[in-house]
Amino acid sequence: MNAKAGSRGLFDWAIVRRAVAESFLKLSPKRQVRNPVMFCVMVGSLMTTGLFVQALLGRGEASASFIFWVSLWLWFTLLFANFAEAMAEGRGKAQAEALRKTRKEVPARKLSEPRRGAKVEMTSSQNLRRGDVVLVEADEIIPADGDIVEGVASVNESAVTGESAPVIRESGGDRSAVTGGTLVLSDWIVVRVTSDPGESFLDRMISLVEGAKRQKTPNEIALAVLLAGLTLVFLLVCATLLPFSAYSAAAAGRGSAVPITILVALFVCLAPTTIGGLLSAIGVAGMDRMIRANVIALSGRAVEAAGDVDVLLLDKTGTITLGNRQAAEFVPAEGVAEKTFAEAAQMASLADETPEGRSIVIFAKERYGLRAHDWRELEATFVPFTARTRMSGVNVHGRAIRKGAADAVEAWVKEQGGIFPASVHAVADTISRQGGTPLVVAEGPRVLGVVRLKDVVKGGIRERFADLRRMGIRTIMITGDNPLTAAAIAAEAGVDDFISQATPETKLKCIRDLQAGGRLVAMTGDGTNDAPALAQADVAVAMNTGTQAAKEAGNLVDLDSNPTKLIEIVEIGKQLLITRGALTTFSIANDVSKYFAILPAAFVGVYPALAKLNVMRLATPQSAILSAVIFNALIIVFLIPLALRGARYRAVGAADLLRRNVLVYGVGGLITPFIGIKLIDMILKALGAA
């Protein structure tokens, strides 16, 4: 089941029903004590409930009906906060349930040795352990997570990624990892199991989606400590008001001590109950938004850190460019016919299965009508590309044709006793400066010409980088290309900087240097050689199609294996932080109005001058207190959609963002309660409850 699948509306009724039930189950003191703000609300609710029972027996400090309604809305405040958290968790649980349905116990062919043809023992997928080796053939489900040690196969991974198109998985390289529960469509593979039962990637997905292992992030913990501190301050203030009011009433000879019910109401309204009730829901919903983007967050901290990132390291191929460089031009050397050069370039590429090699064969066929022969029919010997030689080619009928980087071919030509023409050097440099990739073709000691490969920059990527720049995020392109090519692509794409001829050591050093300067760094990777840099990065996005080492080093896994997703991840992280900041600002601002509602109502009997603070002209002291309590509960309900959906994200700088946050949620939080409390007071008066 794809993490995106079954994407539900904000309030799916099945989730709402379950969340309502969960709201009551979460009233357990063991659950509430984790949130100091709401735990204090629960204690206050229990106190007012006891006072209501006392009033029914004829010994109440106020009328039974007044205490009843205050107590009821305090319980509603608690239940609404529980409902917000349950709604956020419920969306994840619904997705986890769908994922569980994809987890199947299947038969497995366990091999005695890591090779096809070894002795086979039939067993269940539940009995497989880390290190076991299994054979999987066409139309069979892969029984467990693992790495392919032999063979190549087409695999349907829609059960995990939701992508219907099959993918090729093969031994060696960065495409060897397979996921349990996916289906082999053709051929066969021998897989070494990399996880024990209950520890598979699907199991981890279920646990993370369900929220069972969600830990509070550092910012969330810091905010929780702040809220607990504010709660303690208001608790002490309200506790001291009881003896203070009794003393003031006795000294003034009028009025009486403020009832405990009113003090509890005052505390609940002044304590940061709004953000306290929604804080957990905001964190859960942030991870849920990642899941809906088909990204599995291995920690809540990674989601939050994505919002604080100020440097992005992005691979050029597949992220900034389309990934498949295409042959765009044949430039023959002096004295070489263009068709002769094209024929040699095509022949050198016949056995080259890379997109670049195939494009050369097709370009020669379309441009010059050259029929592509099978190199096996020609009885040719294919020379594969290696990182050491940086060339590939073919030996056929006494001809040795090579194709590769200019300096590598130059060295080979000189070994053959030839001379590398300066004009070919000039052509290669020109192609590099223009953003292309030059491949030089030579036959023995003779240089035939240069093939121009063109990288295609993705449409709209320049605008995305401009948005990131406005957010104060620096973008760095990483590529194995030479500096000239890298500079041209970087300029076309609009990145801030680039690293050319990058190695794993280069990436790791770059990240460490940036972090030493106080920067938070994000990067993507899919290969084993990316694992050290992924482990070092603050936000590390591993591709699901990548190696097990890369996925274990990352703290986010992109099920779509789309390197560009890193930009979306940063936006989701920033939206999480913006949402938390917005609701905190609103929560603190809306407390101001409650001073004007409750303080005059509570102390006007002792200090008549406080009646001037009743700027809302609330009907009676009881109506003022009840209106503030009702508004305090209802505002949580109205803010649940914002907590689940997230505040609107804008690609603007920190100063503009802060200004907008203060204007919308600060000023809005200041004004809204005055309107809301007054409306509730008018309704209570119309109903005769005032």
C-alpha positions as CSV (number, residue, x, y, z in Angstrom):
1,M,0.0,0.0,0.0
2,N,1.5,3.3,-1.1
3,A,1.8,5.9,1.7
4,K,-0.2,8.2,-0.6
5,A,-2.9,5.7,-1.3
6,G,-6.2,6.2,0.4
7,S,-5.4,9.8,0.9
8,R,-8.3,11.0,3.0
9,G,-10.0,14.3,3.5
10,L,-9.2,16.3,6.5
11,F,-12.2,14.8,8.4
12,D,-12.8,11.3,7.2
13,W,-15.8,10.0,9.2
14,A,-14.3,6.7,10.0
15,I,-11.3,8.5,11.5
16,V,-13.5,11.0,13.3
17,R,-15.5,8.2,15.0
18,R,-12.4,6.5,16.2
19,A,-10.9,9.8,17.3
20,V,-14.0,10.5,19.5
21,A,-13.6,7.2,21.2
22,E,-9.9,7.8,21.6
23,S,-10.6,11.2,23.2
24,F,-12.2,9.5,26.2
25,L,-9.5,6.8,26.4
26,K,-6.8,9.5,26.5
27,L,-8.4,10.8,29.8
28,S,-6.2,8.3,31.6
29,P,-4.0,10.2,34.1
30,K,-1.0,8.2,32.8
31,R,-1.6,9.7,29.3
32,Q,-2.4,13.2,30.6
33,V,0.6,13.6,32.9
34,R,2.8,13.7,29.8
35,N,1.3,17.0,28.9
36,P,1.6,19.3,32.1
37,V,-0.8,21.9,30.7
38,M,-3.6,19.5,30.0
39,F,-2.9,17.5,33.2
40,C,-3.5,20.7,35.2
41,V,-6.8,21.2,33.2
42,M,-7.8,17.7,34.1
43,V,-7.1,18.3,37.8
44,G,-9.1,21.5,37.6
45,S,-12.0,19.7,35.9
46,L,-12.0,17.1,38.7
47,M,-12.1,19.8,41.3
48,T,-15.0,21.6,39.8
49,T,-16.9,18.3,39.3
50,G,-16.4,17.7,43.1
51,L,-17.6,21.3,43.8
52,F,-20.7,20.6,41.6
53,V,-21.6,17.5,43.7
54,Q,-21.1,19.6,46.8
55,A,-23.4,22.3,45.5
56,L,-26.1,19.6,44.8
57,L,-25.9,18.7,48.4
58,G,-26.7,22.3,49.3
59,R,-23.3,23.4,50.5
60,G,-21.9,24.9,47.3
61,E,-19.7,28.0,46.9
62,A,-21.9,29.1,44.0
63,S,-25.1,27.9,42.3
64,A,-25.0,24.3,41.1
65,S,-26.0,25.2,37.6
66,F,-23.1,27.7,37.2
67,I,-20.5,25.2,38.6
68,F,-22.0,22.4,36.4
69,W,-21.6,24.4,33.1
70,V,-18.1,25.6,34.0
71,S,-17.1,22.0,34.9
72,L,-18.7,20.6,31.7
73,W,-16.8,23.0,29.4
74,L,-13.6,22.3,31.2
75,W,-14.1,18.6,30.4
76,F,-14.9,19.7,26.8
77,T,-11.6,21.6,26.7
78,L,-9.7,18.4,27.7
79,L,-11.7,16.2,25.3
80,F,-11.2,18.6,22.4
81,A,-7.4,18.6,23.0
82,N,-7.5,14.8,23.1
83,F,-9.6,14.8,19.9
84,A,-7.0,16.9,18.1
85,E,-4.2,14.5,18.9
86,A,-6.4,11.5,18.2
87,M,-7.3,12.9,14.7
88,A,-3.7,13.3,13.9
89,E,-2.8,9.8,15.1
90,G,-5.9,8.3,13.5
91,R,-4.8,9.4,10.0
92,G,-1.5,7.6,10.5
93,K,-3.2,4.5,12.0
94,A,-5.5,4.2,8.9
95,Q,-2.5,4.2,6.7
96,A,-0.7,1.7,9.0
97,E,-3.8,-0.6,8.7
98,A,-3.6,-0.5,4.9
99,L,0.1,-1.3,5.1
100,R,-0.6,-4.3,7.4
101,K,-2.8,-5.8,4.7
102,T,0.1,-5.8,2.3
103,R,2.3,-7.8,4.7
104,K,1.9,-11.5,3.8
105,E,3.4,-14.7,5.0
106,V,4.7,-16.4,1.8
107,P,6.7,-19.5,1.1
108,A,10.5,-19.0,0.6
109,R,13.1,-21.1,-1.1
110,K,16.1,-21.0,1.3
111,L,19.4,-21.8,-0.4
112,S,22.3,-23.7,1.3
113,E,24.8,-21.4,-0.7
114,P,24.4,-17.9,-2.2
115,R,24.0,-19.1,-5.7
116,R,21.3,-20.5,-8.0
117,G,21.5,-24.2,-8.2
118,A,22.4,-24.7,-4.6
119,K,20.3,-27.1,-2.4
120,V,16.8,-25.6,-1.7
121,E,14.9,-25.9,1.5
122,M,11.2,-24.7,1.5
123,T,10.3,-22.6,4.5
124,S,8.1,-19.7,5.5
125,S,9.0,-16.0,5.2
126,Q,8.4,-15.7,9.0
127,N,11.3,-18.2,9.6
128,L,13.9,-16.3,7.7
129,R,16.7,-14.6,9.6
130,R,19.3,-12.0,8.7
131,G,22.0,-13.6,6.6
132,D,19.8,-16.3,5.0
133,V,19.8,-16.6,1.2
134,V,16.7,-17.2,-0.8
135,L,15.9,-17.8,-4.5
136,V,13.0,-15.8,-6.0
137,E,11.7,-16.4,-9.5
138,A,9.1,-14.8,-11.8
139,D,5.6,-14.3,-10.3
140,E,6.9,-14.9,-6.8
141,I,6.7,-12.4,-3.8
142,I,10.1,-11.5,-2.3
143,P,9.8,-12.9,1.2
144,A,12.0,-10.4,3.1
145,D,14.1,-7.3,2.7
146,G,17.5,-8.0,1.3
147,D,20.3,-7.4,-1.2
148,I,20.6,-9.2,-4.5
149,V,23.8,-11.3,-4.7
150,E,23.1,-12.9,-8.0
151,G,20.8,-12.3,-11.0
152,V,18.7,-9.5,-12.4
153,A,14.9,-9.2,-12.4
154,S,12.0,-6.9,-13.1
155,V,10.2,-6.1,-9.8
156,N,6.8,-4.6,-9.2
157,E,7.2,-2.3,-6.1
158,S,3.7,-0.8,-6.2
159,A,2.9,-2.4,-2.8
160,V,5.4,0.0,-1.2
161,T,5.8,2.9,-3.5
162,G,2.5,3.0,-5.4
163,E,4.4,3.3,-8.7
164,S,2.9,0.9,-11.2
165,A,5.9,0.8,-13.5
166,P,8.2,-2.1,-12.8
167,V,11.9,-1.4,-11.9
168,I,15.0,-3.4,-12.6
169,R,16.9,-4.8,-9.7
170,E,20.3,-6.5,-10.1
171,S,23.3,-7.7,-8.1
172,G,26.1,-5.2,-7.5
173,G,25.9,-1.4,-7.7
174,D,23.3,0.8,-6.2
175,R,20.2,-1.1,-7.4
176,S,20.6,-4.3,-5.5
177,A,18.2,-3.6,-2.5
178,V,14.8,-5.3,-2.6
179,T,11.8,-4.9,-0.2
180,G,9.9,-7.8,1.2
181,G,6.3,-8.0,-0.1
182,T,7.2,-6.8,-3.6
183,L,6.6,-9.0,-6.7
184,V,9.2,-10.4,-9.2
185,L,7.7,-10.1,-12.7
186,S,10.4,-11.7,-14.7
187,D,13.7,-13.6,-14.5
188,W,15.2,-14.6,-11.1
189,I,17.3,-13.3,-8.3
190,V,19.2,-14.7,-5.3
191,V,18.6,-12.5,-2.3
192,R,20.6,-12.3,1.0
193,V,18.1,-11.4,3.8
194,T,19.1,-8.2,5.7
195,S,16.4,-8.1,8.5
196,D,15.0,-10.4,11.1
197,P,11.2,-10.9,11.5
198,G,9.5,-7.8,12.8
199,E,12.4,-5.6,11.7
200,S,11.7,-5.3,7.9
201,F,11.3,-2.0,6.1
202,L,7.5,-2.6,6.0
203,D,7.4,-3.2,9.7
204,R,9.3,0.0,10.3
205,M,7.0,1.9,8.0
206,I,3.9,0.6,9.9
207,S,5.4,1.5,13.3
208,L,6.4,5.0,12.1
209,V,3.2,5.7,10.2
210,E,1.2,4.6,13.3
211,G,3.2,7.0,15.4
212,A,4.1,4.3,18.0
213,K,7.8,5.4,18.0
214,R,7.3,9.1,17.5
215,Q,9.6,11.0,19.8
216,K,9.3,14.7,20.6
217,T,11.7,16.9,18.7
218,P,14.2,19.3,20.4
219,N,12.1,22.3,19.5
220,E,8.9,20.6,20.6
221,I,10.6,19.7,24.0
222,A,11.8,23.3,24.4
223,L,8.3,24.6,23.7
224,A,6.8,22.0,26.1
225,V,9.2,23.2,28.8
226,L,8.2,26.8,28.2
227,L,4.5,26.0,28.4
228,A,5.0,24.0,31.6
229,G,6.8,27.1,33.0
230,L,4.0,29.4,32.1
231,T,1.5,26.9,33.5
232,L,3.4,26.8,36.8
233,V,3.4,30.6,37.0
234,F,-0.4,30.9,36.4
235,L,-1.0,28.1,38.8
236,L,0.9,29.9,41.6
237,V,-0.9,33.2,40.7
238,C,-4.3,31.6,40.9
239,A,-3.5,29.7,44.0
240,T,-2.4,32.9,45.9
241,L,-5.5,34.7,44.7
242,L,-7.8,32.7,47.1
243,P,-6.2,33.9,50.3
244,F,-5.5,37.4,48.8
245,S,-9.2,37.8,47.8
246,A,-10.3,36.6,51.3
247,Y,-8.0,39.1,53.0
248,S,-9.1,42.0,50.6
249,A,-12.8,41.3,51.2
250,A,-12.3,41.3,55.0
251,A,-10.2,44.5,54.9
252,A,-12.6,46.3,52.6
253,G,-15.7,45.1,54.5
254,R,-17.5,44.1,51.3
255,G,-17.5,41.1,48.9
256,S,-16.2,37.7,49.6
257,A,-13.3,35.4,48.7
258,V,-13.3,34.4,45.0
259,P,-14.9,30.9,44.6
260,I,-12.5,28.1,43.7
261,T,-14.6,27.4,40.6
262,I,-13.9,30.9,39.2
263,L,-10.2,30.5,40.1
264,V,-10.0,27.2,38.2
265,A,-11.7,28.9,35.2
266,L,-9.3,31.8,35.4
267,F,-6.3,29.4,35.5
268,V,-7.6,27.3,32.5
269,C,-8.3,30.5,30.5
270,L,-4.9,32.1,31.2
271,A,-2.7,29.0,30.9
272,P,-1.5,28.3,27.4
273,T,-4.2,25.6,26.9
274,T,-4.7,26.3,23.2
275,I,-1.1,25.5,22.1
276,G,-0.8,22.9,24.9
277,G,-3.8,21.0,23.5
278,L,-2.6,21.2,19.9
279,L,1.2,20.8,20.3
280,S,1.2,17.0,20.0
281,A,-1.2,17.1,17.1
282,I,1.0,19.5,15.2
283,G,4.0,17.2,15.5
284,V,2.0,14.1,14.5
285,A,0.4,15.9,11.6
286,G,3.9,17.1,10.4
287,M,5.0,13.5,10.0
288,D,1.7,12.6,8.4
289,R,2.3,15.3,5.7
290,M,5.7,13.7,5.0
291,I,4.0,10.3,4.6
292,R,1.5,11.8,2.2
293,A,4.5,13.0,0.2
294,N,5.6,9.4,0.1
295,V,8.5,10.1,2.5
296,I,9.1,7.9,5.6
297,A,10.5,9.9,8.4
298,L,12.7,7.7,10.6
299,S,12.5,10.4,13.3
300,G,10.4,13.4,14.1
301,R,13.6,15.3,14.5
302,A,14.4,14.9,10.8
303,V,11.1,16.5,9.9
304,E,11.7,19.4,12.2
305,A,15.4,19.8,11.1
306,A,14.2,20.0,7.5
307,G,12.5,23.3,8.4
308,D,15.7,24.7,9.8
309,V,17.9,23.7,6.9
310,D,19.9,26.5,5.3
311,V,22.1,24.5,2.9
312,L,21.0,21.9,0.3
313,L,23.4,19.6,-1.4
314,L,21.8,18.2,-4.6
315,D,23.2,15.8,-7.1
316,K,23.1,17.1,-10.6
317,T,22.0,14.0,-12.4
318,G,18.3,13.2,-11.8
319,T,17.8,16.2,-9.5
320,I,18.8,19.3,-11.5
321,T,19.0,17.6,-14.9
322,L,16.7,14.9,-16.3
323,G,19.5,12.4,-15.7
324,N,20.0,11.0,-19.2
325,R,22.5,12.9,-21.2
326,Q,21.8,12.7,-24.9
327,A,24.1,12.8,-28.0
328,A,23.5,16.2,-29.7
329,E,26.4,16.6,-32.1
330,F,29.3,14.7,-33.8
331,V,32.4,16.9,-34.3
332,P,35.0,15.1,-36.4
333,A,38.7,15.8,-36.1
334,E,40.5,17.5,-39.0
335,G,40.8,15.2,-42.0
336,V,38.1,12.8,-40.7
337,A,34.8,12.4,-42.6
338,E,31.8,13.0,-40.4
339,K,30.1,9.7,-41.4
340,T,33.3,7.8,-40.7
341,F,33.5,9.3,-37.3
342,A,29.8,8.6,-36.6
343,E,30.2,5.0,-37.6
344,A,33.1,4.5,-35.2
345,A,31.3,6.3,-32.4
346,Q,28.2,4.0,-33.0
347,M,30.3,0.9,-33.0
348,A,32.1,1.9,-29.8
349,S,28.6,2.2,-28.2
350,L,26.9,-0.9,-29.5
351,A,27.3,-2.8,-26.2
352,D,27.0,0.3,-24.0
353,E,23.7,0.0,-22.1
354,T,23.9,3.4,-20.5
355,P,21.4,6.1,-21.7
356,E,24.4,8.0,-23.1
357,G,25.6,5.0,-25.1
358,R,22.2,4.2,-26.5
359,S,21.7,7.8,-27.5
360,I,24.9,7.8,-29.6
361,V,23.7,4.7,-31.4
362,I,20.3,6.2,-32.1
363,F,21.7,9.6,-33.1
364,A,24.1,8.0,-35.6
365,K,21.2,6.0,-37.0
366,E,18.8,8.9,-37.3
367,R,21.4,11.4,-38.6
368,Y,23.4,9.3,-41.0
369,G,21.1,6.3,-41.6
370,L,23.7,3.9,-40.1
371,R,22.2,0.6,-39.1
372,A,23.0,-0.5,-35.6
373,H,24.7,-4.0,-35.7
374,D,24.8,-6.4,-32.8
375,W,28.3,-6.4,-31.5
376,R,28.0,-10.2,-31.0
377,E,27.2,-10.7,-34.7
378,L,30.4,-8.8,-35.5
379,E,32.4,-11.2,-33.3
380,A,33.6,-8.1,-31.5
381,T,35.0,-7.9,-27.9
382,F,33.4,-5.2,-25.8
383,V,35.6,-3.2,-23.5
384,P,33.5,-2.2,-20.5
385,F,33.9,1.2,-18.8
386,T,35.8,1.3,-15.5
387,A,36.5,4.0,-13.0
388,R,40.2,3.5,-13.5
389,T,40.3,3.8,-17.3
390,R,37.2,6.1,-17.7
391,M,36.8,4.6,-21.2
392,S,34.8,2.0,-23.0
393,G,35.0,0.6,-26.5
394,V,35.2,-2.3,-28.8
395,N,37.8,-4.5,-30.5
396,V,36.6,-5.7,-33.9
397,H,38.5,-7.1,-36.9
398,G,41.8,-5.8,-35.7
399,R,40.3,-2.3,-34.9
400,A,40.6,-1.0,-31.4
401,I,38.0,1.8,-30.9
402,R,37.8,3.7,-27.6
403,K,35.3,6.3,-26.3
404,G,35.7,8.3,-23.1
405,A,36.8,11.4,-21.3
406,A,39.3,13.6,-23.2
407,D,42.2,13.2,-20.8
408,A,41.7,9.4,-20.6
409,V,41.5,9.0,-24.4
410,E,44.5,11.3,-24.7
411,A,46.6,9.0,-22.4
412,W,45.5,5.9,-24.3
413,V,46.3,7.5,-27.8
414,K,49.8,8.4,-26.6
415,E,50.3,4.8,-25.4
416,Q,49.4,3.7,-28.9
417,G,52.1,6.1,-30.3
418,G,49.7,8.7,-31.6
419,I,49.3,12.5,-31.0
420,F,46.3,14.2,-29.5
421,P,45.4,17.2,-31.7
422,A,45.2,20.6,-30.1
423,S,42.0,21.3,-32.2
424,V,40.2,18.4,-30.5
425,H,41.2,19.8,-27.1
426,A,39.7,23.1,-28.1
427,V,36.5,21.5,-29.2
428,A,36.2,19.5,-25.9
429,D,36.8,22.7,-23.9
430,T,34.2,24.6,-25.8
431,I,31.6,21.9,-25.3
432,S,32.4,21.9,-21.6
433,R,32.1,25.6,-21.3
434,Q,28.7,25.5,-23.0
435,G,27.4,23.0,-20.4
436,G,27.8,19.8,-22.5
437,T,29.9,16.7,-21.9
438,P,32.5,15.9,-24.5
439,L,33.3,12.2,-25.3
440,V,36.4,11.7,-27.5
441,V,36.5,8.8,-29.9
442,A,39.8,7.3,-31.1
443,E,40.8,4.3,-33.2
444,G,44.3,3.2,-32.2
445,P,46.7,6.1,-32.4
446,R,44.2,8.2,-34.4
447,V,41.7,10.6,-32.8
448,L,38.5,10.6,-34.8
449,G,36.5,13.4,-33.1
450,V,34.3,14.5,-30.2
451,V,30.7,13.5,-29.4
452,R,28.8,16.3,-27.7
453,L,26.4,15.0,-24.9
454,K,23.9,17.5,-23.6
455,D,22.4,17.6,-20.1
456,V,18.8,18.8,-20.0
457,V,18.0,21.0,-17.0
458,K,14.6,20.2,-15.6
459,G,11.9,22.7,-16.4
460,G,10.9,25.0,-13.5
461,I,14.0,24.0,-11.4
462,R,15.5,27.5,-11.7
463,E,12.3,29.0,-10.2
464,R,12.4,26.5,-7.3
465,F,16.0,27.5,-6.5
466,A,15.0,31.2,-6.6
467,D,12.2,30.4,-4.0
468,L,14.8,28.6,-1.8
469,R,17.1,31.6,-2.1
470,R,14.3,33.9,-0.9
471,M,14.0,31.6,2.1
472,G,17.6,32.1,2.9
473,I,18.6,28.6,1.8
474,R,21.9,28.1,-0.2
475,T,21.9,25.5,-2.9
476,I,25.0,23.5,-3.9
477,M,25.1,21.2,-6.9
478,I,27.3,18.1,-6.6
479,T,28.6,16.4,-9.8
480,G,31.3,14.2,-11.1
481,D,31.7,16.4,-14.2
482,N,34.7,18.6,-14.9
483,P,34.7,22.1,-13.5
484,L,33.8,23.7,-16.9
485,T,30.7,21.5,-17.5
486,A,29.7,21.9,-13.8
487,A,29.9,25.7,-14.0
488,A,27.8,25.9,-17.1
489,I,25.0,23.6,-15.7
490,A,25.1,25.5,-12.4
491,A,24.6,28.8,-14.2
492,E,21.7,27.5,-16.3
493,A,20.0,25.9,-13.3
494,G,20.5,28.9,-11.0
495,V,22.2,27.2,-8.0
496,D,24.4,29.2,-5.7
497,D,27.5,27.0,-5.9
498,F,28.8,23.7,-7.2
499,I,31.3,21.0,-6.4
500,S,32.8,19.3,-9.5
501,Q,34.6,16.0,-9.8
502,A,33.0,15.1,-6.4
503,T,34.1,12.0,-4.5
504,P,32.5,10.5,-1.3
505,E,35.4,12.1,0.6
506,T,34.6,15.5,-1.0
507,K,31.0,15.3,0.0
508,L,31.8,14.4,3.6
509,K,34.3,17.1,3.9
510,C,31.9,19.7,2.5
511,I,29.2,18.8,4.9
512,R,31.5,18.9,7.9
513,D,32.9,22.2,6.9
514,L,29.4,23.7,6.5
515,Q,28.3,22.3,9.9
516,A,31.4,23.7,11.5
517,G,30.3,27.1,10.3
518,G,26.9,26.6,12.1
519,R,24.9,25.5,9.0
520,L,22.3,22.8,8.9
521,V,22.8,20.7,5.8
522,A,20.5,18.4,3.8
523,M,21.4,16.0,1.0
524,T,20.1,13.1,-0.9
525,G,21.8,9.8,-1.9
526,D,21.2,6.3,-3.0
527,G,24.6,4.5,-3.2
528,T,26.8,2.8,-0.6
529,N,29.4,5.5,-1.4
530,D,26.8,8.1,-0.3
531,A,26.3,6.5,3.2
532,P,29.1,8.4,5.0
533,A,27.8,11.8,3.8
534,L,24.2,10.8,4.6
535,A,25.1,9.8,8.1
536,Q,26.8,13.2,8.6
537,A,24.1,15.4,7.1
538,D,21.4,16.9,9.4
539,V,18.7,15.9,7.0
540,A,19.6,12.8,4.9
541,V,17.1,11.6,2.3
542,A,17.9,8.1,1.1
543,M,16.3,6.8,-2.1
544,N,14.1,3.7,-1.7
545,T,15.7,2.2,-4.8
546,G,19.2,2.7,-3.3
547,T,21.3,0.4,-1.2
548,Q,20.6,-0.9,2.3
549,A,23.6,1.0,3.5
550,A,22.2,4.3,2.2
551,K,18.8,3.7,3.7
552,E,20.3,2.9,7.1
553,A,22.4,6.0,7.0
554,G,19.5,8.4,6.1
555,N,16.9,9.7,8.5
556,L,14.3,10.0,5.7
557,V,13.5,7.5,3.0
558,D,11.8,8.7,-0.2
559,L,9.6,5.9,-1.5
560,D,9.3,7.5,-4.9
561,S,13.2,7.7,-5.2
562,N,12.9,11.2,-6.6
563,P,15.9,13.3,-5.7
564,T,14.0,16.5,-6.3
565,K,11.8,15.5,-3.3
566,L,14.4,17.1,-1.1
567,I,13.0,20.6,-2.0
568,E,9.5,19.4,-1.0
569,I,10.8,17.9,2.2
570,V,12.3,21.3,3.2
571,E,9.0,23.0,2.5
572,I,7.1,20.5,4.7
573,G,9.6,21.0,7.5
574,K,9.3,24.7,7.3
575,Q,5.5,24.4,7.3
576,L,5.7,22.4,10.5
577,L,7.7,25.1,12.2
578,I,5.5,27.9,10.8
579,T,2.4,26.1,12.1
580,R,3.8,25.6,15.6
581,G,5.0,29.2,15.7
582,A,1.6,30.6,14.4
583,L,-0.5,28.7,16.9
584,T,1.9,29.6,19.8
585,T,1.6,33.2,18.9
586,F,-2.2,33.0,18.6
587,S,-2.5,31.1,21.9
588,I,-0.5,33.7,23.9
589,A,-2.2,36.6,22.2
590,N,-5.8,35.4,22.8
591,D,-5.2,35.2,26.6
592,V,-5.3,39.0,26.8
593,S,-9.0,39.3,26.2
594,K,-9.7,36.8,29.0
595,Y,-8.2,39.3,31.5
596,F,-10.9,41.7,30.5
597,A,-13.6,39.0,30.9
598,I,-12.7,37.1,34.0
599,L,-10.8,39.6,36.2
600,P,-13.7,42.1,36.5
601,A,-16.2,39.3,37.1
602,A,-14.1,37.7,39.8
603,F,-13.0,40.8,41.8
604,V,-15.6,43.5,41.1
605,G,-17.3,42.7,44.4
606,V,-14.1,43.6,46.3
607,Y,-12.8,46.2,43.9
608,P,-15.7,48.0,42.1
609,A,-13.3,50.0,40.0
610,L,-12.4,46.9,38.1
611,A,-15.8,47.2,36.4
612,K,-14.2,49.6,33.9
613,L,-12.2,46.6,32.5
614,N,-15.5,45.1,31.3
615,V,-14.9,46.7,27.9
616,M,-17.0,44.0,26.2
617,R,-20.0,44.9,28.4
618,L,-20.6,41.3,29.3
619,A,-24.1,40.7,30.9
620,T,-23.2,39.3,34.3
621,P,-20.1,38.0,36.1
622,Q,-21.3,34.4,35.7
623,S,-21.9,35.0,32.0
624,A,-18.4,36.6,31.6
625,I,-16.7,33.6,33.2
626,L,-18.7,31.0,31.4
627,S,-18.3,32.8,28.0
628,A,-14.5,32.9,28.5
629,V,-14.4,29.2,29.4
630,I,-16.6,28.2,26.4
631,F,-14.5,30.2,24.0
632,N,-11.3,28.7,25.4
633,A,-12.7,25.2,24.6
634,L,-14.2,26.0,21.2
635,I,-11.1,27.7,19.9
636,I,-9.3,24.4,20.1
637,V,-11.9,22.8,17.8
638,F,-11.7,25.7,15.3
639,L,-7.9,25.4,15.2
640,I,-7.7,21.6,14.7
641,P,-7.9,21.9,10.9
642,L,-5.0,24.4,10.9
643,A,-3.0,22.0,13.2
644,L,-3.7,19.0,10.9
645,R,-3.3,20.8,7.5
646,G,-0.6,23.2,8.5
647,A,-0.3,27.0,8.1
648,R,0.0,28.2,4.6
649,Y,3.6,28.0,3.4
650,R,5.2,31.0,1.6
651,A,8.7,31.1,0.1
652,V,9.7,34.3,1.9
653,G,12.5,35.4,4.1
654,A,12.5,35.0,7.9
655,A,11.8,38.7,8.6
656,D,8.8,38.8,6.2
657,L,7.6,35.5,7.7
658,L,7.8,36.8,11.3
659,R,6.1,40.1,10.3
660,R,3.2,38.2,8.7
661,N,3.0,35.7,11.6
662,V,2.7,38.5,14.1
663,L,0.1,40.4,12.0
664,V,-2.1,37.4,11.2
665,Y,-1.8,35.3,14.3
666,G,-0.7,37.9,16.9
667,V,-3.2,40.6,16.0
668,G,-5.8,38.1,15.0
669,G,-5.3,36.2,18.3
670,L,-5.7,39.5,20.1
671,I,-9.0,40.6,18.4
672,T,-10.8,37.3,17.8
673,P,-11.4,36.4,21.4
674,F,-13.1,39.8,22.1
675,I,-15.5,39.0,19.3
676,G,-16.0,35.4,20.2
677,I,-16.5,35.9,23.9
678,K,-19.0,38.8,23.3
679,L,-21.0,36.6,20.8
680,I,-21.1,33.7,23.3
681,D,-22.3,36.1,26.1
682,M,-25.1,37.4,23.8
683,I,-26.2,33.8,23.1
684,L,-26.2,32.9,26.8
685,K,-28.2,36.1,27.5
686,A,-30.7,35.2,24.8
687,L,-31.1,31.7,26.3
688,G,-31.6,33.1,29.7
689,A,-28.4,31.5,31.1
690,A,-26.7,34.9,31.8
